[in-house]
Amino acid sequence: MLYYLFNYLDKTFDIPGAGLFNYVTFRSGVAFMLALLLSTIAGKKVIEKLQLLQIGETIRDLGLEGQMSKKGTPTMGGIIIIMAILIPSLLISKVGNIYMILMLITTIWLGLIGFLDDYIKVFKKDKDGLKGRFKIIGQVSLGLLVGLTLYLSPDVVIRENHEIMKKGNIEDVKYQTENIKSTKTTIPFVKNNNFDYAEFTSFLGEKSQTIGWIIFVLVTIFIVTAVSNGANLTDGLDGLATGSSAIIGTTLGILAYVSSHVQYASYLNIMYIPGCEELVVFASAFIGATIGFLWYNAYPAQVFMGDTGSLTIGGIIGVFAIAIHKELLLPILCCIFFVESLSVILQVFYFKLTKRKYGEGRRLFRMSPLHHHFQKSADCGIEAILKKPKIAIPESKIVTRFWIIGILLAVITIVTLKIR
């Protein structure tokens, strides 16, 4: 909204400084600072309100170090993150941009699903919260909406990097002169790093492109569901999901910026995506919101984000990556989320398998998701594959180490664009 106001003032009255709002970098900086201030200053008021309403976390005693000290800590703090994302995005961005519209819808959509889940847990005293099938329906519906919008909207286009002219050791990347709709995405470790979903059905001839879009929509649904649930499972230690998401958001913001700038895109030999520069503004608000929330969520946490926050930030990451055609980089960038999810799947599978074989279920990890495995000492799981640590690792150290791994994964994600 402010973008349109200052753009009008600049063109009509030529007010000094009003033209700054035409620069994505300036608006991104403003969005970051505003989100940071909102999540820290207004966040304190929200936490006090949650405490007043006695919206505390219910803790089951699982024998984890320091676990019971968390009892009564306010939950549903994801409201702070959502508020700190939406307000700067609405004020600073071009709200008519299709990518911004999709991100705003994603934030509200999954925020409502997460809020409903937390509401049932806290106020209805149902520890299971919203039934799993309803969560999945909500996530799948959002994935379908995003996929179809990207397919049908005339504003969602790319210019493919299609010609490389070698001059000694210098590569000159050329782009098509016209914007096109495409099912192509960026794939790491490949020389010509564009992959077309339509290649799966190339044998169908002219129909392959249509079927390619169907595959793209299905991939979108899978990614939105997988990443949002992965973030939800990762949210088990103070600051773990929040800090990891801030790192991922920073990386996606960088990728969005270089994808929207033809010279940077040419240097990295990736497709140029007109209009996606507005996602940099959204990413800045996302980073500011998560860092600000971390002020209260870091160990020992004064507030938990709950499903209100975790489902939302996971969905944002998934949709953001799809919008900039970088979804196939998520297994690297969001490896922590995927490993956490995988640990749960393997734990359940191994437990059921050994129960059928030996008559009693055994555990692969001392506890899942994986971050809880490190909170238990070695004598808690004789048959555990991972024998270390012999003693439980302090929660704050586990979180910090996961952050370090997240930073390394972020660097690798960006570097893969040149390693091929």
Buried (B, 14 or more C-beta within 10 A) or exposed (E): EBBEEBBEBBEEEEEEEBBBBEEBEBBBBBBBBBBBBBBBEBBBEBBEEBBEEEBBBEBEEEBBBBBEEBEEBBBBBBBBBBBBBBBBBBBBBBBEBBBBBBBBBBBBBBBBBBBBBBBBBBEEEEEEBBEEEEBEEBBBBBBBBBBBBBBEBEBBBBBBBEEEEEEEEEEEBEBBEEBEBBBBBBBBEEEEBBBBBBEBBEEEEEEBBEBBBBBBBBBBBBBBBBBBBBBBBBBBBBBBBBBBBBBBBBBBBBBBBBBBBBEBBBBBBBBBBBBBBBBBBBBBBBBBBBBBBBBBBBBEBBBBBBBBBBBBBBBBBBBBBBBBBBBBBBEBBBBBBBBBBBBBEBBBEBBEEBEEEEEEBBBBBBBBBBBBBBBBBBEBBEEBEEEEBEEBBBBBEBBBEBBEBBBEBBEBBBEBBEEE
